[in-house]
């Protein structure tokens, strides 16, 4: 391709990409923020549950050590 053809080809594809990409509106960003918040809350809840299980296992382990050895 000649330089002029390359420039035209590039400009055509760039304008196509430019027209197909748009920013998010307020409703879309709000929705994504709610999704992120829900994910964070779920992760916190799972972490809390894991910590509770670990504490229960510690207690049962020490109980076992005290009474069975």
Buried (B, 14 or more C-beta within 10 A) or exposed (E): EEEEEEEEEEEEEEEEEEEEEEEEEEEEEEEEEEEEEEEEEEEEEEEEEEEEEEEEEEEEEEEEEEEEE
